[in-house]
Amino acid sequence: MINEIKKDAQERMQKSLDSLAHAFGQIRTGKAHPSILGSVMVPYYGTDTSITQVANITVKDSRTLQVVAFERNMLGAVDKAIQSAGLNLNPTNLGELLLISMPALTEETRKGFTKQARSAAEDARVAVRNIRRDALGELKKLVKDKEISEDEERRAAADIQKLTDKAEADIDSATKAKEADLMAV
């Protein structure tokens, strides 16, 4: 029973860390990376579809992405979707493919992206703390129902706190790495 609670808490905390990594992938640095376009949705036969489902995105060089639509007639729709996605990217349509040059980041945009990264990290911390609260609540319920002793509850609570501390340390290190990446010129 206790092990199930700890395992569930650990899995949920790992999902929070994975979600943070995905959020960090959406924040663009000065370098070209296909995940920057991960949130772009393209209208495909009346349905909004992820750009990865309708086009192949590759890195041409460190500051340029190359997008090749699987269907040639979709290139215009992909172009329009990238422009309207709010990423401040302007693709160049070469007829068969799109080239997207990453503009150099100004100090102001770097600070804005850093603030966005810190916000995502704080959301992850809140999620981890909520998971801890839920797990501790389940332990208290087991004590109340006399399924476990108070000593077992204290030991399990200490283990859950260790999981929480580890998850928060991972969040902090990922945030520092992302900030360093963003502030590198």
Sequence and secondary structure as in RCSB ss.txt:
>XXXX:A:sequence
MINEIKKDAQERMQKSLDSLAHAFGQIRTGKAHPSILGSVMVPYYGTDTSITQVANITVKDSRTLQVVAFERNML
GAVDKAIQSAGLNLNPTNLGELLLISMPALTEETRKGFTKQARSAAEDARVAVRNIRRDALGELKKLVKDKEISE
DEERRAAADIQKLTDKAEADIDSATKAKEADLMAV
>XXXX:A:secstr
 HHHHHHHHHHHHHHHHHHHHHHHHHS  SS  GGGGTT EEEETTEEEEHHHHEEEEEEETTEEEEEESSGGGH
HHHHHHHHTTTS    EE SS EEEE     HHHHHHHHHHHHHHHHHHHHHHHHHHHHHHHHHHHHHHTTSS H
HHHHHHHHHHHHHHHHHHHHHHHHHHHHHHHHH  
